[in-house]
Amino acid sequence: MIEPSLREHVASDGYRLKFRHWAPVHPRGIVIALHGMQSHSGWYDYSSRCLADAGFAVYFPDRRGSGLNGFQRGHAAHAMRLANDVRALRALAINETVVGTVNSNAQLPITILGISWGGKLAAVVAALFPREFDRLALLYPGLVAKIGPTWSQRLRLNLARTFEIVKHHIPIPLDDPALFTQDPEWQQFISHDPLALHTVSSSFLNAGRELDRELTTHCAKILQPTLLLLAENDSIIDNVAVRERVNRFGTHQLTTQVYSGARHTLEFEPNRDVVLADLIAWLSVS
């Protein structure tokens, strides 16, 4: 399997963003992958290696304030700051991946792949910048969560936005690793992961709410071929509501698959090779 390289690029505001890069010798496509709220790119080493072995160059950033990015832990100023980080990495990927192809004028298909919370960011970027991404893959995307802020918490977030209380930290309500996977070894991995995120700033939560509003407003602009992969026994996202939301996308090429018996993080479930085979097959023909 192809080993990743750990790299860094500088965002437009000067933030130094770490990312993992899996580089096949002769790429046939580019995948920009976005992780969930609590995780980071290191959780998805196996799937990224499989994608690279199948010929897809994988660029997987740790979101600012997450994973290996220790500065301003758990914080993001606003939704468009996160979107611009994704777009900057896309530009880097194009510049260096296309140069490495036999035909430097080749147009490699670019897929934005959103996992869990990263699914809402991926969907919004695909909607607002449709010319920049050819395909959208959503793996158990956090478009509609089962676990969310209460009415009083939403009120406090509104007040935090109004009075610019941006860095008050709030615990992520996902302390039980069994929410993510049924596998005891992976539960232990999640419990002891020193890079996992356990709190986020009020500004980050409001950035997530901004993404929700953008997606509600612009979901019909998502015209790219879209893949939706869901875990049947997901306790974190609302599969029924997510499917209803995705059905409002403008795309005429929607592929949906639900994996029987699986919990949220398909990467850590026993049937992950089936999931990856389906993902690679879709990337290869769509």
C-alpha positions in Angstrom: 0.0 0.0 0.0 1.1 3.6 -0.7 2.5 5.4 2.4 1.3 8.9 3.1 3.5 11.9 3.4 2.8 14.5 6.1 2.8 17.9 4.7 1.9 21.5 5.4 0.5 24.4 3.4 -0.3 28.0 4.4 -3.8 29.3 4.2 -4.7 32.8 3.0 -4.8 34.1 6.5 -1.4 32.6 7.4 -2.6 29.6 9.3 -0.2 26.6 8.7 -2.4 23.6 7.9 -1.2 20.1 8.2 -2.4 17.5 5.7 -1.7 13.9 4.7 -1.0 13.1 1.1 -1.2 9.7 -0.6 0.3 10.0 -4.1 0.0 7.3 -6.7 2.6 7.3 -9.5 0.0 7.7 -12.3 -3.1 9.4 -10.8 -6.4 9.1 -12.5 -8.2 11.4 -10.2 -7.9 13.7 -7.2 -9.8 13.3 -3.9 -10.0 16.1 -1.4 -11.2 14.5 1.8 -12.7 16.2 4.9 -13.0 14.6 8.3 -15.6 14.9 11.1 -15.9 17.2 14.0 -13.9 15.1 16.5 -11.6 13.1 14.2 -8.7 13.9 12.0 -7.1 12.6 8.8 -5.2 9.9 10.8 -8.4 8.0 11.4 -8.7 7.3 7.6 -5.3 5.9 6.8 -6.7 2.6 5.5 -9.3 4.0 3.2 -6.9 6.6 1.9 -4.3 4.0 1.1 -6.9 1.9 -0.7 -7.9 4.9 -2.8 -4.3 5.7 -3.6 -3.6 2.1 -4.6 -6.6 2.4 -7.0 -5.0 5.4 -8.6 -6.6 8.4 -6.8 -4.4 11.1 -5.3 -5.7 11.7 -1.8 -5.3 15.1 -0.1 -6.6 14.9 3.4 -6.2 18.0 5.6 -6.6 18.1 9.4 -9.2 20.9 9.7 -7.7 24.0 11.3 -7.7 23.5 15.1 -7.9 19.7 14.7 -5.6 16.8 14.6 -2.0 17.9 14.2 -3.1 21.6 13.9 -2.6 22.7 17.5 -3.0 26.4 17.0 -6.4 27.7 18.1 -7.6 24.3 19.0 -11.2 23.6 18.2 -11.8 27.0 16.7 -12.8 28.4 13.3 -13.9 32.0 12.7 -16.7 31.3 10.3 -17.9 28.9 7.6 -16.3 30.6 4.6 -12.9 30.4 6.4 -13.2 26.6 6.4 -14.5 26.6 2.8 -11.5 28.7 1.6 -9.1 26.3 3.3 -10.6 23.5 1.2 -10.3 25.5 -2.0 -6.7 26.4 -1.3 -5.8 22.8 -0.9 -7.6 22.0 -4.1 -5.5 24.5 -6.0 -2.3 23.0 -4.6 -3.5 19.5 -5.5 -4.2 20.5 -9.1 -0.9 22.4 -9.5 1.3 19.5 -8.4 -0.8 16.4 -9.5 -1.5 17.5 -13.1 2.2 18.4 -13.6 3.0 14.8 -12.7 0.8 13.3 -15.3 2.0 12.2 -18.8 -0.2 14.8 -20.3 0.2 18.0 -18.3 -3.0 19.4 -20.0 -5.1 16.4 -18.7 -8.1 17.3 -16.6 -8.2 14.9 -13.7 -11.6 14.6 -12.1 -11.7 16.2 -8.7 -13.9 14.7 -6.0 -14.7 16.3 -2.7 -15.3 13.7 -0.1 -17.0 14.6 3.1 -17.1 12.4 6.2 -19.5 12.9 9.1 -19.4 16.7 10.0 -17.1 17.2 7.1 -20.0 16.2 4.8 -21.8 19.5 5.4 -18.7 21.4 4.6 -18.1 19.3 1.4 -21.7 19.8 0.3 -21.7 23.6 0.8 -18.4 23.9 -1.1 -19.8 21.8 -3.9 -22.9 24.0 -4.0 -21.1 27.4 -3.9 -18.1 26.5 -6.1 -19.6 24.0 -8.6 -16.9 24.5 -11.3 -14.1 23.5 -8.8 -15.3 19.9 -8.0 -16.6 17.3 -10.5 -18.0 14.8 -8.0 -19.3 14.8 -4.4 -19.0 11.8 -2.1 -20.8 11.9 1.3 -20.0 9.2 3.9 -22.5 9.2 6.7 -22.6 13.0 6.4 -23.6 15.2 9.3 -26.2 17.1 7.3 -28.9 16.4 10.0 -27.7 15.2 13.4 -29.5 13.2 16.0 -27.4 14.9 18.7 -27.5 18.7 18.6 -27.8 21.8 20.8 -30.8 22.3 22.9 -33.1 25.4 22.6 -31.2 27.1 25.4 -27.8 26.2 23.9 -28.9 27.6 20.5 -30.0 30.8 22.3 -26.5 31.1 23.9 -24.9 30.5 20.5 -27.0 33.3 19.1 -25.9 35.6 21.9 -22.2 34.5 21.4 -22.4 35.5 17.8 -24.2 38.8 18.5 -21.7 39.8 21.2 -18.6 38.3 19.5 -17.9 35.7 22.1 -16.0 33.6 19.7 -13.6 31.4 21.8 -15.7 30.1 24.6 -15.2 26.3 24.5 -18.0 23.8 24.6 -17.7 20.0 25.0 -18.5 17.9 22.0 -21.4 15.6 23.1 -19.8 12.4 21.6 -17.9 11.0 24.6 -19.0 7.4 24.1 -16.8 5.7 21.4 -19.5 3.1 20.9 -21.5 5.8 19.0 -18.8 5.6 16.3 -18.2 1.8 16.0 -19.1 -1.6 17.4 -15.6 -2.8 17.3 -13.9 -2.9 20.8 -10.4 -2.3 19.4 -11.5 0.8 17.5 -13.4 2.0 20.5 -10.2 1.8 22.4 -8.4 3.7 19.6 -10.9 6.5 19.8 -10.8 6.7 23.6 -7.0 7.0 23.7 -6.4 9.1 20.6 -4.4 12.1 21.8 -5.3 14.1 18.6 -9.1 13.7 18.9 -11.0 16.9 19.6 -13.2 17.1 22.7 -14.2 20.7 22.8 -14.9 23.4 20.1 -15.4 27.1 20.3 -18.7 28.8 20.1 -17.5 30.3 16.9 -16.9 26.9 15.4 -20.4 25.8 16.3 -21.8 28.9 14.8 -19.8 28.2 11.6 -21.5 24.8 11.5 -24.9 26.5 11.8 -23.8 28.9 8.9 -23.1 25.8 6.8 -26.5 24.4 7.6 -28.2 27.6 6.4 -26.0 27.7 3.3 -26.9 24.2 2.4 -30.6 24.8 3.0 -30.5 27.8 0.7 -28.2 26.4 -2.0 -28.7 22.6 -2.1 -30.4 22.8 -5.5 -27.1 24.1 -6.9 -25.4 20.7 -6.2 -25.4 19.3 -9.7 -22.3 17.0 -9.5 -22.8 13.2 -9.5 -23.3 12.4 -5.8 -22.6 9.3 -3.7 -24.3 8.8 -0.3 -23.1 6.0 1.9 -24.9 5.5 5.2 -24.6 3.2 8.2 -27.8 1.5 9.1 -27.4 1.7 12.9 -26.1 5.3 13.0 -26.7 6.9 16.4 -25.1 10.3 15.4 -26.8 11.3 12.2 -30.5 11.0 11.2 -30.4 8.8 8.1 -34.0 9.5 7.1 -33.6 13.3 7.3 -30.2 13.1 5.6 -31.7 11.2 2.7 -34.5 13.8 2.4 -32.0 16.6 2.4 -29.8 14.9 -0.3 -32.9 14.3 -2.4 -33.3 18.1 -2.6 -29.9 18.4 -4.3 -30.1 19.4 -8.0 -28.1 16.4 -9.2 -29.6 13.8 -11.5 -26.9 11.3 -10.7 -27.4 10.2 -7.1 -26.2 6.8 -5.8 -27.2 5.8 -2.3 -26.1 2.7 -0.3 -26.9 1.7 3.3 -24.7 -0.8 5.1 -26.6 -3.3 7.2 -25.7 -3.5 10.9 -23.0 -0.8 10.6 -22.5 2.1 13.0 -21.5 5.6 12.2 -17.8 5.4 11.3 -17.7 2.9 8.4 -13.9 3.1 8.4 -13.9 1.2 11.7 -16.7 -1.4 10.9 -16.2 -5.0 9.9 -17.5 -4.5 6.4 -15.2 -1.6 5.5 -13.7 -3.4 2.5 -17.1 -3.7 1.0 -17.7 0.0 1.6 -14.3 0.9 0.0 -15.0 -1.3 -3.0 -18.3 0.5 -3.6 -16.6 3.9 -3.2 -13.7 3.0 -5.6 -16.2 1.5 -8.2 -18.2 4.8 -8.1 -15.1 6.9 -8.5 -14.0 4.8 -11.4 -17.1 5.3 -13.5 -18.9 8.4 -12.4 
